[in-house]
């Protein structure tokens, strides 16, 4: 594959490093020194110049590229880069953005700005934080369909209330589907009357909210519930998105922001969050508001030093779990060595997401389960494919392969699959399938 | 004497409005012709009003209103309408023993009409004493005042529509103006059309009941007359016994229409456009419906247990389920949103039932309805603000916006609402004291309930009070000073105090 990466910051460099061994990579950066330096660090071609211009893009052979990744620190530069690339060739364009507004626009009209795939750094980081907060009991969690759908795998402990129930008893949630059950390493396609035993591993697919609720059923001890105190320190975009996603999962977090105007804006946008306007490094304030009794503290301030300070303070006050956003990848290990439970770096998260995307074939998103016994695929149905126009019951009847449809998204909205649900072209179908039959199923879409 | 206001512009525009008020007198004129009554009263009135309008119009032929001029114009428009409205009363009463031949009484009756209050000084209400035409004029003033005379002017007069938004803001009941369409004139037209539509349907139903024989007294005249005063939450009736003069079927029909009159008319516009959920999800509508249901239920229980003595009008309610429920629903539907009709003389009820009615009077209709009072949306915001204040006292760092229907209420708007509510209560209390003292001066001792209800019923544009001011009572015995104060209260009550007082304050403070 010929891949052009525009922007040689931490994200771009990290992506280039992981792609360089298998692909032909060209990196473009405005800073000539940076371009020069990278030439020796990685086995890639580097070009110094403005990646948004036709001239530089032509020099980087964008017209023949299979993939263009725009990952500078500036949203508009990235969007223009993708737009320019589309005028030159037909490569798959990926843009990194910070603003969720651009993401909303793009989601509303895929292909907007000439972008084929958009990665929103702050939202992605917030989704990561919320996953870490919400599903500590899950063995594996993967987002599908831009976060609309989640797949999660849980091990059913002996003391779990779900152990001993049948699948239909355990699956009380409207938008959740049981797609697989692993018992002693063997995959079972679950039916309504299948018993769930201790030690089984259950794979569910559904809306993030329903997965959260299910986690609560499976492991009520470790999964935070609505009554748990979650405190977010710092009203940055990441802090805001984290609070918003937690609200969606029916938590009522508290958010501390020092700036009066920003605090007011946040309070207006977050109806179920208690917003406080104060400096979070003030220990007197933290003890007055009983932050020490919080179950989880997330630090999302704009500076790493402040995050470190608040995280250490929170840990010393006796907070159970502290999750810190760390802007500089070098500090991640430092944070974790000091005793902060989890340090999340937005750039690493972004680079991982883009890399993961490039590894997988373009239209699919894959999660591999249980030593490659089964895979979860996301397929986009094309016009006239085997799935389109058929109901799920008909498909199960006709196709002689072990597979279960876990979720469908249509126009960025979740459709709960039922036997009589008819699939349409353009639908994203998230399904679990036997590893042996992956290519067979994938070819039908 | 500039006051920092270009008063000529306001007055000039006033002339335009007055001119058209002459046209509305065609209605009573037609009634006079139909009943073979003296047509001269209204012919002369029309000529007089038209002449006044054309003269005043000349003060400024091309009026251009700024914010202060708009406030002045709106305030003056209502005062002018009330003054103009006295002309037929004075002409018809001239040389007779009619109470409204007194200028102060005529002004009281006219202001009570336009502001949809429904308090009356008319000595004996009957078509034997007054012409059908004059009583119809009395009804018509309420219908014109209901949706707002300014809104009507914006809807039909292009020269007023230019400054429409500002004008409507000052006149519309409730804390803020809701624009339904980009053009204010279309919004005004939509509101008047809905209002007109409800009125037509209502008249048709009332008259239909009559034709079916279920409402012997509800002839065409009465159907139209009550059609003019129900939707505007007015309360005038050409019958001395108000709605008690009609059958139970009529009373049941009147209740839902009174309830409708207290709803924000913009919501009906949404319903017509197929967005009924906007109405059902509206916080104010829910509280309005809830308040009606709860207060009605409590009152029905009180009546059922014997809060009302068996009286001639309204009948016995103790132990009579249908009647106690109907009396409760009717009185609450009438008083909660400031209509002021009655089917029973609640002035004779027990104190517990009367206090409950008085509580209902404090609530008021919805913003954007034709009802008076503090308005439900303001109470909701006051309650939420108080709750926030208590919460932030314990947690001083918490930032908590006040939300209504899912969106944030601006802090300036909250301040305005708190000031309005306080001002309303203050004016109410001070006026009650003044009325009590002034009435004692002329040798009449008012009870606490009478003096407070006199103040509340006028500032809230409700109409009837308690005791002597009960639904079949009369405001005539007050001194002229008290009557003029009540005229002022009705005026500022209809315009929600602030525009009128803002004009006064700018007159005193402004240069």
Interface residues (C-beta under 8 A of the other chain):
Chain A: X256 X260 X263 X264 X266 X267 X268 X271 X274 X275 X276 X277 X278 X285 X289
Chain B: X395 X397 X398 X399 X400 X401 X403 X406 X408
